Amino acid sequence: MTRWIAAALLSGIVCVDAFAADPTPIKALLITGGCCHDYVAQKNLLKAGIEARAYVTVDLIHSDDRSTKARFDIYEKPDWAAGYQVVIHDECSADVKDMPYVQNILGAHKNGVGAVNLHCAMHCYRVGTDDWFQFVGIQSSGHGPQKPIDITFIDRDHPVTKPLENWTTINEELYNNIKLFETAKPLARGRQDTGSKVDDFVVAWTNEYGKGKVFSTTIGHNNATVDDPRYLDMVTRGLLWSCGKLNAEYLKSTK
């Protein structure tokens, strides 16, 4: 009897420990580099911010090329995203127009790898077709001045935005919206007084691309914004959503 009780207690302890164990971290790949941004600092801010908020391991691929023609060797591989559940695109490569190269990037997401697109990723790979924009979900061609943007979440029931509060950024760039694709679902809008007019555009949204789920935000030019807890909360929730893991198990703040 004593042995049976001891075994039962031990079994119970094992079950409790197993239930309380942290989940296997999501494997994410963060791609940074290209024109116009302090990616050297921002890659570390994003990695630290996301890993502090969720059970995610962020691997870094960075290019020191600060031009609009920055390329990444990893994208040359047919299976470049193998082993990753989500890729965070934070590159700025507007003048890379090699269609096979771009199609290889898109193929991984079309086949089911989640994606997060940040800021200048929306202005990348202008190959003369809608291919990249269909993946992103919105076509944008430019931005206004560096001035504060009032962020308003317009879909309060979406899992990404439900707990988030509206806020006003520091000086930031508000990207325009040339086209919103049918597969895209707007989550937030940004309103900016430029001094001569008031612009109002979608600044965060989700998209369905083949088998892949995509979260994007045009916010994130300056380091102080990228390091803002409100920004990191939004990006982390978008990342988890793109993997189908936006739940209490993977959010560290809910533990």
ZADO-1210 file (C-alpha; in nm, 4 decimals, padded with zeros to 6 digits):
<atoms>
<atom x="00.0000" y="00.0000" z="00.0000" code="MET" pos="1"/>
<atom x="00.2783" y="00.2372" z="00.0948" code="THR" pos="2"/>
<atom x="00.4493" y="00.1717" z="-00.2333" code="ARG" pos="3"/>
<atom x="00.1218" y="00.2275" z="-00.4198" code="TRP" pos="4"/>
<atom x="00.0626" y="00.5637" z="-00.2456" code="ILE" pos="5"/>
<atom x="00.4205" y="00.6692" z="-00.3085" code="ALA" pos="6"/>
<atom x="00.3860" y="00.5765" z="-00.6742" code="ALA" pos="7"/>
<atom x="00.0554" y="00.7623" z="-00.7001" code="ALA" pos="8"/>
<atom x="00.2021" y="01.0725" z="-00.5360" code="LEU" pos="9"/>
<atom x="00.5053" y="01.0561" z="-00.7581" code="LEU" pos="10"/>
<atom x="00.2794" y="01.0186" z="-01.0597" code="SER" pos="11"/>
<atom x="00.0789" y="01.3199" z="-00.9485" code="GLY" pos="12"/>
<atom x="00.3914" y="01.5267" z="-00.9071" code="ILE" pos="13"/>
<atom x="00.5090" y="01.4300" z="-01.2534" code="VAL" pos="14"/>
<atom x="00.1697" y="01.5282" z="-01.3995" code="CYS" pos="15"/>
<atom x="00.1720" y="01.8647" z="-01.2253" code="VAL" pos="16"/>
<atom x="00.5276" y="01.9347" z="-01.3394" code="ASP" pos="17"/>
<atom x="00.4408" y="01.8392" z="-01.6955" code="ALA" pos="18"/>
<atom x="00.1348" y="02.0658" z="-01.6909" code="PHE" pos="19"/>
<atom x="00.3357" y="02.3594" z="-01.5580" code="ALA" pos="20"/>
<atom x="00.6242" y="02.3183" z="-01.8020" code="ALA" pos="21"/>
<atom x="00.6894" y="02.5989" z="-02.0470" code="ASP" pos="22"/>
<atom x="00.5934" y="02.5259" z="-02.4073" code="PRO" pos="23"/>
<atom x="00.8551" y="02.4564" z="-02.6707" code="THR" pos="24"/>
<atom x="00.9461" y="02.8022" z="-02.8011" code="PRO" pos="25"/>
<atom x="00.8302" y="02.9080" z="-03.1447" code="ILE" pos="26"/>
<atom x="01.1237" y="02.9400" z="-03.3832" code="LYS" pos="27"/>
<atom x="01.1259" y="03.2808" z="-03.5518" code="ALA" pos="28"/>
<atom x="01.3704" y="03.4273" z="-03.8018" code="LEU" pos="29"/>
<atom x="01.4249" y="03.8051" z="-03.8080" code="LEU" pos="30"/>
<atom x="01.5688" y="03.9498" z="-04.1304" code="ILE" pos="31"/>
<atom x="01.7127" y="04.3035" z="-04.1074" code="THR" pos="32"/>
<atom x="01.9169" y="04.5308" z="-04.3305" code="GLY" pos="33"/>
<atom x="01.8979" y="04.7742" z="-04.6171" code="GLY" pos="34"/>
<atom x="01.8282" y="05.1409" z="-04.6526" code="CYS" pos="35"/>
<atom x="01.7307" y="05.4182" z="-04.4205" code="CYS" pos="36"/>
<atom x="01.6948" y="05.2620" z="-04.0748" code="HIS" pos="37"/>
<atom x="01.9056" y="05.1777" z="-03.7697" code="ASP" pos="38"/>
<atom x="01.8715" y="04.8033" z="-03.8123" code="TYR" pos="39"/>
<atom x="02.1842" y="04.7379" z="-03.6060" code="VAL" pos="40"/>
<atom x="01.9982" y="04.8590" z="-03.2967" code="ALA" pos="41"/>
<atom x="01.6461" y="04.7606" z="-03.3984" code="GLN" pos="42"/>
<atom x="01.7231" y="04.3924" z="-03.4524" code="LYS" pos="43"/>
<atom x="01.8302" y="04.3662" z="-03.0878" code="ASN" pos="44"/>
<atom x="01.5330" y="04.5676" z="-02.9613" code="LEU" pos="45"/>
<atom x="01.2917" y="04.3404" z="-03.1478" code="LEU" pos="46"/>
<atom x="01.4589" y="04.0172" z="-03.0395" code="LYS" pos="47"/>
<atom x="01.4687" y="04.1190" z="-02.6735" code="ALA" pos="48"/>
<atom x="01.1169" y="04.2614" z="-02.6761" code="GLY" pos="49"/>
<atom x="00.9529" y="03.9610" z="-02.8406" code="ILE" pos="50"/>
<atom x="01.1398" y="03.7016" z="-02.6350" code="GLU" pos="51"/>
<atom x="01.0465" y="03.8860" z="-02.3146" code="ALA" pos="52"/>
<atom x="00.6774" y="03.8701" z="-02.4045" code="ARG" pos="53"/>
<atom x="00.6307" y="03.5246" z="-02.5490" code="ALA" pos="54"/>
<atom x="00.7846" y="03.1804" z="-02.5739" code="TYR" pos="55"/>
<atom x="00.9654" y="03.2597" z="-02.8973" code="VAL" pos="56"/>
<atom x="01.3290" y="03.2153" z="-02.9956" code="THR" pos="57"/>
<atom x="01.4314" y="03.4806" z="-03.2484" code="VAL" pos="58"/>
<atom x="01.7278" y="03.4023" z="-03.4733" code="ASP" pos="59"/>
<atom x="01.8905" y="03.6958" z="-03.6518" code="LEU" pos="60"/>
<atom x="02.0014" y="03.7399" z="-04.0121" code="ILE" pos="61"/>
<atom x="02.1428" y="04.0877" z="-04.0720" code="HIS" pos="62"/>
<atom x="02.3031" y="04.2627" z="-04.3671" code="SER" pos="63"/>
<atom x="02.5274" y="04.5663" z="-04.3207" code="ASP" pos="64"/>
<atom x="02.4346" y="04.6821" z="-04.6720" code="ASP" pos="65"/>
<atom x="02.2538" y="05.0138" z="-04.6136" code="ARG" pos="66"/>
<atom x="02.1389" y="05.0592" z="-04.9731" code="SER" pos="67"/>
<atom x="01.8033" y="04.9871" z="-05.1363" code="THR" pos="68"/>
<atom x="01.9683" y="04.6914" z="-05.3105" code="LYS" pos="69"/>
<atom x="02.0499" y="04.4873" z="-05.0003" code="ALA" pos="70"/>
<atom x="02.0208" y="04.1131" z="-05.0628" code="ARG" pos="71"/>
<atom x="02.0336" y="03.8215" z="-04.8228" code="PHE" pos="72"/>
<atom x="02.2189" y="03.4998" z="-04.9012" code="ASP" pos="73"/>
<atom x="01.9623" y="03.2937" z="-04.7131" code="ILE" pos="74"/>
<atom x="01.6950" y="03.3848" z="-04.9687" code="TYR" pos="75"/>
<atom x="01.8987" y="03.2130" z="-05.2405" code="GLU" pos="76"/>
<atom x="01.8311" y="02.8722" z="-05.0828" code="LYS" pos="77"/>
<atom x="01.5224" y="02.6802" z="-05.1996" code="PRO" pos="78"/>
<atom x="01.4412" y="02.5771" z="-04.8419" code="ASP" pos="79"/>
<atom x="01.5511" y="02.9041" z="-04.6818" code="TRP" pos="80"/>
<atom x="01.2765" y="02.9050" z="-04.4147" code="ALA" pos="81"/>
<atom x="01.3091" y="02.5382" z="-04.3143" code="ALA" pos="82"/>
<atom x="01.2762" y="02.4899" z="-03.9391" code="GLY" pos="83"/>
<atom x="01.1029" y="02.8234" z="-03.8768" code="TYR" pos="84"/>
<atom x="00.7365" y="02.8759" z="-03.7960" code="GLN" pos="85"/>
<atom x="00.7451" y="03.2483" z="-03.8705" code="VAL" pos="86"/>
<atom x="00.9720" y="03.4981" z="-04.0450" code="VAL" pos="87"/>
<atom x="00.9868" y="03.8655" z="-03.9458" code="ILE" pos="88"/>
<atom x="01.0652" y="04.0746" z="-04.2535" code="HIS" pos="89"/>
<atom x="01.2270" y="04.4002" z="-04.1445" code="ASP" pos="90"/>
<atom x="01.4379" y="04.4673" z="-04.4512" code="GLU" pos="91"/>
<atom x="01.4393" y="04.7728" z="-04.6803" code="CYS" pos="92"/>
<atom x="01.5284" y="04.6532" z="-05.0322" code="SER" pos="93"/>
<atom x="01.3096" y="04.8507" z="-05.2711" code="ALA" pos="94"/>
<atom x="01.5441" y="04.8149" z="-05.5677" code="ASP" pos="95"/>
<atom x="01.5896" y="04.4377" z="-05.5551" code="VAL" pos="96"/>
<atom x="01.3864" y="04.3360" z="-05.8588" code="LYS" pos="97"/>
<atom x="01.5078" y="03.9835" z="-05.9325" code="ASP" pos="98"/>
<atom x="01.1806" y="03.7971" z="-05.9777" code="MET" pos="99"/>
<atom x="01.3117" y="03.4419" z="-05.9086" code="PRO" pos="100"/>
<atom x="01.4702" y="03.5717" z="-05.5869" code="TYR" pos="101"/>
<atom x="01.1439" y="03.7369" z="-05.4782" code="VAL" pos="102"/>
<atom x="00.9352" y="03.4351" z="-05.5767" code="GLN" pos="103"/>
<atom x="01.1598" y="03.2144" z="-05.3634" code="ASN" pos="104"/>
<atom x="01.0913" y="03.4373" z="-05.0618" code="ILE" pos="105"/>
<atom x="00.7186" y="03.4288" z="-05.1272" code="LEU" pos="106"/>
<atom x="00.7073" y="03.0539" z="-05.1847" code="GLY" pos="107"/>
<atom x="00.7869" y="02.9747" z="-04.8207" code="ALA" pos="108"/>
<atom x="00.4945" y="03.1853" z="-04.6991" code="HIS" pos="109"/>
<atom x="00.2570" y="03.0633" z="-04.9666" code="LYS" pos="110"/>
<atom x="00.3315" y="02.7117" z="-04.8397" code="ASN" pos="111"/>
<atom x="00.2440" y="02.7972" z="-04.4811" code="GLY" pos="112"/>
<atom x="00.5316" y="02.9729" z="-04.3004" code="VAL" pos="113"/>
<atom x="00.3872" y="03.2605" z="-04.0978" code="GLY" pos="114"/>
<atom x="00.5059" y="03.6151" z="-04.1621" code="ALA" pos="115"/>
<atom x="00.5388" y="03.9472" z="-03.9843" code="VAL" pos="116"/>
<atom x="00.6151" y="04.2502" z="-04.2027" code="ASN" pos="117"/>
<atom x="00.7480" y="04.5640" z="-04.0359" code="LEU" pos="118"/>
<atom x="00.7626" y="04.9173" z="-04.1712" code="HIS" pos="119"/>
<atom x="00.9869" y="04.9309" z="-04.4801" code="CYS" pos="120"/>
<atom x="00.9153" y="04.5672" z="-04.5656" code="ALA" pos="121"/>
<atom x="00.5995" y="04.7118" z="-04.7260" code="MET" pos="122"/>
<atom x="00.8180" y="04.9084" z="-04.9717" code="HIS" pos="123"/>
<atom x="01.0438" y="04.6190" z="-05.0723" code="CYS" pos="124"/>
<atom x="01.0867" y="04.4221" z="-05.3952" code="TYR" pos="125"/>
<atom x="00.9193" y="04.6552" z="-05.6442" code="ARG" pos="126"/>
<atom x="00.9423" y="04.4145" z="-05.9352" code="VAL" pos="127"/>
<atom x="00.6706" y="04.5837" z="-06.1412" code="GLY" pos="128"/>
<atom x="00.3937" y="04.3407" z="-06.0434" code="THR" pos="129"/>
<atom x="00.1611" y="04.2964" z="-05.7447" code="ASP" pos="130"/>
<atom x="00.3386" y="03.9804" z="-05.6259" code="ASP" pos="131"/>
<atom x="00.4987" y="04.1270" z="-05.3122" code="TRP" pos="132"/>
<atom x="00.2015" y="04.3500" z="-05.2334" code="PHE" pos="133"/>
<atom x="-00.0398" y="04.0570" z="-05.2509" code="GLN" pos="134"/>
<atom x="00.1728" y="03.8861" z="-04.9862" code="PHE" pos="135"/>
<atom x="00.1844" y="04.1979" z="-04.7705" code="VAL" pos="136"/>
<atom x="-00.1883" y="04.2683" z="-04.8228" code="GLY" pos="137"/>
<atom x="-00.1589" y="04.6421" z="-04.8885" code="ILE" pos="138"/>
<atom x="00.0279" y="04.8347" z="-05.1558" code="GLN" pos="139"/>
<atom x="00.2051" y="05.1464" z="-05.0314" code="SER" pos="140"/>
<atom x="00.4162" y="05.3825" z="-05.2392" code="SER" pos="141"/>
<atom x="00.5455" y="05.6400" z="-04.9919" code="GLY" pos="142"/>
<atom x="00.5059" y="05.8227" z="-04.6630" code="HIS" pos="143"/>
<atom x="00.4560" y="06.1642" z="-04.5094" code="GLY" pos="144"/>
<atom x="00.6799" y="06.3681" z="-04.2773" code="PRO" pos="145"/>
<atom x="00.8183" y="06.2643" z="-03.9428" code="GLN" pos="146"/>
<atom x="00.5348" y="06.3709" z="-03.7131" code="LYS" pos="147"/>
<atom x="00.3287" y="06.1975" z="-03.4410" code="PRO" pos="148"/>
<atom x="00.0683" y="05.9444" z="-03.5520" code="ILE" pos="149"/>
<atom x="-00.2545" y="05.8794" z="-03.3606" code="ASP" pos="150"/>
<atom x="-00.3052" y="05.4998" z="-03.3642" code="ILE" pos="151"/>
<atom x="-00.6669" y="05.3819" z="-03.3361" code="THR" pos="152"/>
<atom x="-00.7569" y="05.0125" z="-03.3273" code="PHE" pos="153"/>
<atom x="-01.0651" y="04.9710" z="-03.5436" code="ILE" pos="154"/>
<atom x="-01.1230" y="04.5966" z="-03.4931" code="ASP" pos="155"/>
<atom x="-01.1601" y="04.5599" z="-03.1173" code="ARG" pos="156"/>
<atom x="-01.2650" y="04.1941" z="-03.1382" code="ASP" pos="157"/>
<atom x="-00.9625" y="04.0584" z="-03.3237" code="HIS" pos="158"/>
<atom x="-00.7319" y="03.8445" z="-03.1045" code="PRO" pos="159"/>
<atom x="-00.4302" y="04.0614" z="-03.1919" code="VAL" pos="160"/>
<atom x="-00.5867" y="04.3919" z="-03.0896" code="THR" pos="161"/>
<atom x="-00.8397" y="04.2978" z="-02.8223" code="LYS" pos="162"/>
<atom x="-00.6303" y="04.3997" z="-02.5145" code="PRO" pos="163"/>
<atom x="-00.4397" y="04.6830" z="-02.6843" code="LEU" pos="164"/>
<atom x="-00.5019" y="05.0535" z="-02.6211" code="GLU" pos="165"/>
<atom x="-00.4910" y="05.3373" z="-02.8723" code="ASN" pos="166"/>
<atom x="-00.1793" y="05.5530" z="-02.8490" code="TRP" pos="167"/>
<atom x="00.0049" y="05.8409" z="-03.0135" code="THR" pos="168"/>
<atom x="00.3552" y="05.7754" z="-03.1432" code="THR" pos="169"/>
<atom x="00.6569" y="06.0015" z="-03.1322" code="ILE" pos="170"/>
<atom x="00.7597" y="06.1483" z="-03.4694" code="ASN" pos="171"/>
<atom x="00.7026" y="05.8655" z="-03.7166" code="GLU" pos="172"/>
<atom x="00.6383" y="05.8031" z="-04.0861" code="GLU" pos="173"/>
<atom x="00.2787" y="05.7361" z="-04.1932" code="LEU" pos="174"/>
<atom x="00.2759" y="05.5129" z="-04.5015" code="TYR" pos="175"/>
<atom x="00.0047" y="05.5688" z="-04.7609" code="ASN" pos="176"/>
<atom x="-00.2361" y="05.3002" z="-04.8856" code="ASN" pos="177"/>
<atom x="-00.2570" y="05.2726" z="-05.2639" code="ILE" pos="178"/>
<atom x="-00.4492" y="04.9451" z="-05.2628" code="LYS" pos="179"/>
<atom x="-00.6033" y="04.7213" z="-04.9975" code="LEU" pos="180"/>
<atom x="-00.6291" y="04.3615" z="-05.1203" code="PHE" pos="181"/>
<atom x="-00.9440" y="04.1577" z="-05.0500" code="GLU" pos="182"/>
<atom x="-00.7479" y="03.9111" z="-04.8359" code="THR" pos="183"/>
<atom x="-00.6347" y="04.1860" z="-04.5958" code="ALA" pos="184"/>
<atom x="-00.8205" y="04.2718" z="-04.2746" code="LYS" pos="185"/>
<atom x="-00.7446" y="04.6183" z="-04.1288" code="PRO" pos="186"/>
<atom x="-00.6833" y="04.6260" z="-03.7541" code="LEU" pos="187"/>
<atom x="-00.5659" y="04.9831" z="-03.6910" code="ALA" pos="188"/>
<atom x="-00.5575" y="05.3206" z="-03.8602" code="ARG" pos="189"/>
<atom x="-00.3113" y="05.6063" z="-03.8194" code="GLY" pos="190"/>
<atom x="-00.4001" y="05.9743" z="-03.8365" code="ARG" pos="191"/>
<atom x="-00.1269" y="06.2341" z="-03.8877" code="GLN" pos="192"/>
<atom x="-00.1462" y="06.6121" z="-03.9113" code="ASP" pos="193"/>
<atom x="00.1234" y="06.6956" z="-04.1643" code="THR" pos="194"/>
<atom x="00.0836" y="07.0717" z="-04.1220" code="GLY" pos="195"/>
<atom x="-00.0835" y="07.1157" z="-04.4584" code="SER" pos="196"/>
<atom x="-00.3387" y="06.8330" z="-04.4364" code="LYS" pos="197"/>
<atom x="-00.4467" y="06.5404" z="-04.2212" code="VAL" pos="198"/>
<atom x="-00.3639" y="06.1928" z="-04.3540" code="ASP" pos="199"/>
<atom x="-00.5507" y="05.8803" z="-04.2388" code="ASP" pos="200"/>
<atom x="-00.4332" y="05.5341" z="-04.3458" code="PHE" pos="201"/>
<atom x="-00.4411" y="05.1704" z="-04.2328" code="VAL" pos="202"/>
<atom x="-00.1271" y="05.1026" z="-04.0260" code="VAL" pos="203"/>
<atom x="-00.1798" y="04.7444" z="-03.9013" code="ALA" pos="204"/>
<atom x="-00.3588" y="04.4506" z="-04.0593" code="TRP" pos="205"/>
<atom x="-00.3646" y="04.0763" z="-04.1164" code="THR" pos="206"/>
<atom x="-00.3538" y="03.8966" z="-04.4486" code="ASN" pos="207"/>
<atom x="-00.4096" y="03.5475" z="-04.5823" code="GLU" pos="208"/>
<atom x="-00.1495" y="03.4412" z="-04.8386" code="TYR" pos="209"/>
<atom x="-00.1828" y="03.0885" z="-04.9715" code="GLY" pos="210"/>
<atom x="-00.1477" y="02.8666" z="-04.6637" code="LYS" pos="211"/>
<atom x="00.0349" y="03.1398" z="-04.4722" code="GLY" pos="212"/>
<atom x="-00.0975" y="03.3903" z="-04.2190" code="LYS" pos="213"/>
<atom x="00.0564" y="03.7363" z="-04.2322" code="VAL" pos="214"/>
<atom x="00.0603" y="04.0248" z="-03.9833" code="PHE" pos="215"/>
<atom x="00.1930" y="04.3640" z="-04.0931" code="SER" pos="216"/>
<atom x="00.2394" y="04.7133" z="-03.9547" code="THR" pos="217"/>
<atom x="00.3816" y="05.0194" z="-04.1277" code="THR" pos="218"/>
<atom x="00.4795" y="05.1708" z="-03.7914" code="ILE" pos="219"/>
<atom x="00.8407" y="05.1345" z="-03.6747" code="GLY" pos="220"/>
<atom x="01.0842" y="05.3791" z="-03.8326" code="HIS" pos="221"/>
<atom x="01.2570" y="05.5125" z="-03.5215" code="ASN" pos="222"/>
<atom x="01.4321" y="05.3216" z="-03.2432" code="ASN" pos="223"/>
<atom x="01.2182" y="05.4755" z="-02.9690" code="ALA" pos="224"/>
<atom x="00.9052" y="05.3422" z="-03.1410" code="THR" pos="225"/>
<atom x="01.0522" y="04.9958" z="-03.1933" code="VAL" pos="226"/>
<atom x="01.1421" y="04.9922" z="-02.8224" code="ASP" pos="227"/>
<atom x="00.7985" y="05.1172" z="-02.7127" code="ASP" pos="228"/>
<atom x="00.6199" y="04.8491" z="-02.5044" code="PRO" pos="229"/>
<atom x="00.2947" y="04.9237" z="-02.6894" code="ARG" pos="230"/>
<atom x="00.4605" y="04.8573" z="-03.0231" code="TYR" pos="231"/>
<atom x="00.6304" y="04.5404" z="-02.9019" code="LEU" pos="232"/>
<atom x="00.3027" y="04.4129" z="-02.7534" code="ASP" pos="233"/>
<atom x="00.1308" y="04.4566" z="-03.0907" code="MET" pos="234"/>
<atom x="00.4108" y="04.2960" z="-03.2913" code="VAL" pos="235"/>
<atom x="00.4390" y="04.0013" z="-03.0513" code="THR" pos="236"/>
<atom x="00.0661" y="03.9348" z="-03.0621" code="ARG" pos="237"/>
<atom x="00.0717" y="03.9584" z="-03.4406" code="GLY" pos="238"/>
<atom x="00.3582" y="03.7101" z="-03.4541" code="LEU" pos="239"/>
<atom x="00.1791" y="03.4605" z="-03.2308" code="LEU" pos="240"/>
<atom x="-00.1390" y="03.4993" z="-03.4372" code="TRP" pos="241"/>
<atom x="00.0519" y="03.4229" z="-03.7575" code="SER" pos="242"/>
<atom x="00.1633" y="03.0917" z="-03.6017" code="CYS" pos="243"/>
<atom x="-00.1770" y="03.0034" z="-03.4578" code="GLY" pos="244"/>
<atom x="-00.0275" y="03.0369" z="-03.1068" code="LYS" pos="245"/>
<atom x="-00.1900" y="03.3535" z="-02.9719" code="LEU" pos="246"/>
<atom x="-00.3003" y="03.2078" z="-02.6398" code="ASN" pos="247"/>
<atom x="-00.2173" y="03.2043" z="-02.2682" code="ALA" pos="248"/>
<atom x="00.0247" y="02.9149" z="-02.3135" code="GLU" pos="249"/>
<atom x="00.2639" y="03.1188" z="-02.5277" code="TYR" pos="250"/>
<atom x="00.2170" y="03.4666" z="-02.3776" code="LEU" pos="251"/>
<atom x="00.4571" y="03.5079" z="-02.0877" code="LYS" pos="252"/>
<atom x="00.2580" y="03.7967" z="-01.9426" code="SER" pos="253"/>
<atom x="-00.0327" y="03.5606" z="-01.8749" code="THR" pos="254"/>
<atom x="00.1751" y="03.3070" z="-01.6779" code="LYS" pos="255"/>
</atoms>
